Amino acid sequence: MRTSVSSVVKNGEFIVKHSFSGYFKLFCTSTLQKSVHWGGSIDNVLLEKLRNALLDCKDDEVWGVFRKFKSEHGYPPPSSLSKLICGLSYSLDNRSLPKACNIVFNIAKENSSSLQNDSLSKLCLSLARAQMPTPASKILRLMLMKKIPPKMDILSSVFMHMVKTDAGTHLASNVLLEFCDHFHHFSAKKAEYVYAMSLKPTTTIFNLILDACINVGSSLKAYQIIEVMAQIGVVADLHSVLLFSNIYELNGQRDELSKFKEYIDRVSVPLCQHYFQFYDKLLRLHFKFDDVDAATRLVEDIYFNSGSHPLKSTTDLIKPCMVPIGSPYLLEGLKSQVVFELLDKDSLFHVNGEENLLVFKNGNVILTNKGLAQLVAKYKKSEKIGELSKLLAAIEKKQGDTQDDSICRDVIHACIYSGFLETAHDILDDMESASVYVPGTTYMLLLNAYRKEKMTKEAEALAKQIKRVGLTFDASDDLVVSKCLLPVADSNSAPIAPTSSRQSELTTYLVQEMRKGDNGLSKVYELNSSIYFFCKAKMLDDARKIYRKMQEVNIKPTVHTFAYLIQAYSSLGDYREITIVWGDIKRHTARGCSLAHRDLYELLLMNFLRGGYFERVLEVLRLMKDRGMYADRYLYRQEFLRLHKNLYRRLKAAHATTEAQRMRIEHVKAFRIPVHLFATRALKGFPKMHVLGSHPGSILSPVSLVSFTIQLIFIMCISSRVNNSRTSNSEKRSENDI
C-alpha cells in the first residue's frame, strides 16, 4: 500500500494533505481519524446530508450517509451522533434499533466520550418499549459504566416496560441492584456525593421491581432488594409495606412481618382499606405455621379493635419509622425507614395477590368465606371447637343479630352440608349456652340430617333439645327446611348444594380445606425460620444441626432452606461448603423435591464463580437452560472478569501437568464461550495517537507537523509488525478473544 505525506504553505503555516487513508482505516483509532481534517469540506457536506436525511426520516439514506462518513472520517461529531441515535431510536423501521445499538456498542469499545446521556436514554426507552430487555439492560449498564446515568423518571419508565416479561424482570432487578451498589460506593466519597445522589433510585422504582419479582415468583431476589433498600436509606411507603407483606408471606418470614403490626394498628381510617392486605398476609402465615392461637388473636384484633384507628394521621406515622429487617432477636441488623401514612395515589401498579382471606367491606375488615373456612378447618383439626364457638359468638354479638347475615348460622350450615354433623351440633350447643340466637331452621336441618344418616341417638337428643328450647315452626319454616333437606353426601361424594350462595361457597372451601390433610409444611416453616435466624447470626453449627434434624425426621427441605445456608456460607467465603449443599440439592431433586428455582440457581452460580468451581458453574448453567430459565450472562461475565480476568488466558489444556488441571482449564475455556468473554484485541491495546492541538479542520504548525510525522512512522512500524505476526497469532486469537 502506497503512502505519502505532503504539505503546502498557506498564510505562513503548514496544511497537511494525505493519500494514506488505508493504513488509518486499519490501524488508527476513531479519535485519530476525527482529530485531523482530511479533504477540506467533504465531511461538512456529508454531515449536512446526514442531518437532512434525519429530518426527512429517510432511514436507508441516513444509514448510507453514516457508513460513508464513518469509512472516510470516522464517527461524526457528538452532536450529530446524538441526533443519529435519537433518529434511529424513534424510527418506524424495526431494523433501526439494532443498528443504533451496534453504533453505541462500537463507540463504547473505543472508550470514546462521544456518547451522550440524552440519546442513550431515548434509545434505552425505545428498546424497552419494543420488548427488547436484553439490549435495554446493556445500554443502562453502559450508562452506569460511563458515569452518565439516566434520570430516575426515565429509569422508572424503562423498568416499567422491561418488567412485562420474565426475562425483563430478572434483568431489571439485577440492574437496580447494580445502581444501588454504585450509589453505595460513591456516596462514601465526599467529592462524588452529587453524582452518587443521581444514582439513588426512588421509592416508586423499588416498588415497581418488587411487584414484578412477586409476579414471577422471585421472592428471594425481592427480599435482597428489600435489604438493599434499607441499606441505601430509601423511604418505604404504603405500597412498599404491602409489597413487603407479599414477599414475607412467600418466604414464610412471619416474625419479620409481625414487626409492622404495631404501626399499622394505629394508621388513620382512610388507609385501612389498603392495609387490610397486610392483615391478610399475616393471617396466612399464622395458618401456614398451624398457629391457631395467633390466628385467633389476629381475628379478634381485626373485629374488635377496628374502632381504635384515628380519623386523621398521627404525628409519629407521618414521619419515617425505623422498622428492623430480619429476626427481631438479632442485636445488629438493618432497619427500614417506613412512612406508614405515605400513599402515592399516582402509582402505576396495584398491589393484589391471590384470593384474599380478608376483605374491606362497609368500613370494616372481615373474614371472607375462604378465610372463615380455613379458620374453622384449623380449629376442627386441632380439636378446639369450643374456642371456635367462643370466637364466633363474640363476632356475632359484635355484628348484632341479623337474620340475613349470621356468621354462626352459616358456619353450622356449612358443617352440616359438609357432613360434619357432630361439629355442627357442638357449635349449636355453644351458641345456645352463649345466648346467641340460632334460627329454628338450623335445628330442623341438623335433625333431618341425623335421620338421613340413621344417627338415631343423636337425632333423639336434638329433638329433646328442640322441645326444651321451645322452638315452634310455622309453614314457612317447614318450606325452608324441605328445600334444605337434600341427601347428605357421604365422605366420597361431592358436598350438598346449600340454599344461599354464601353457604354454598363456605361449604366448598370447608370441604377443600378438610381434604388437604396434614402435609407437614408447618414444621418446615418453623425449622426454616430457625435456620434463617442462625444463618443471619453466623451461628452455622446450630443451623447445620437443624438441617440434619430435618433429614433425620424425613422433612423435605425447601428452596428457602438451601438459600439461607448458601447465603450464610457465602458471607463467610466458605465456597467449598456450598458445593456440598449443591450435592444435597441434587439428591433431594432426584427424590422428587421441587427445588428448581431461578433465584436459587443464580445464587449458586454466583458463589461458584467466586469460588472458582467452573465445573459446577457449567452444571448450573445447563440446568437453567434445560428448564428455560433466563441467564443474565452480563452479570456472570462481570463477576468472572472481576475475580478471574486473566485465568488461563494463555494456557492450553495440553500445557497442564495433571488431569485435574487439564479439566479445570477445559471448564474455564468452556465457560468463557457461552458468556461471550471477549478480551481486548491487540490493536485496541495500543495507546491512542492524538495530534497535539488538532481537531477537524485545524491547521498544523511546523512543530505539530513534526510530532504528527513521528506518530505516523510509529503507526506504520506497528502495522508492519502486526502483518508479520498475523499468521503465527491466528491459532492464539481464539484464546485471546475470550
Secondary structure, DSSP 8 states (H G I E B T S, - for coil): ----EEEEEETTEEEEEES-HHHHHHH--HHHHTTS--STTHHHHHHHHHHHHHHTT-HHHHHHHHHHHHHHH-S--HHHHHHHHHHHHT-S-TTHHHHHHHHHHHHHHTT-S---HHHHHHHHHHHHHTT-HHHHHHHHHHHHHTT----HHHHHHHHHHHTTSHHHHHHHHHHHHHHHHHHHHHTTSGGGHHHHHTT---HHHHHHHHHHHHHTT-HHHHHHHHHHHHHTT--B-HHHHHHHHHHHHHHT-HHHHHTTHHHHTTS-GGGHHHHHHHHHHHHHHHHHTT-HHHHHHHHHHHHHSGGGS-SS--GGGSS-EEEEES-TT-SS-EEEEE-TT---TT-SS----SS-SEEEETTEEEE-HHHHHHHHHHHHHTT-HHHHHHHHHHHHHHH---SS--HHHHHHHHHHHHT-HHHHHHHHHHHHHTT----HHHHHHHHHHHHHTT-HHHHHHHHHHHHHHT----HHHHHHHHHH------TTS-----SSHHHHHHHHHHHHHHHH---SHHHHHHHHHHHHHHHHTT-HHHHHHHHHHHHHTT----HHHHHHHHHHHHHTT-HHHHHHHHHHHHHHHHTT-----HHHHHHHHHHHHHHT-HHHHHHHHHHHHHTT----HHHHHHHHHHHHTTTTSS--GGG-SSHHHHHHHHHHHHHHTTTT-----TGGGS-----TT--TT--B-HHHHHHHHHHHHHHHHHHHHHHHHHHHHHHHHHHHH-
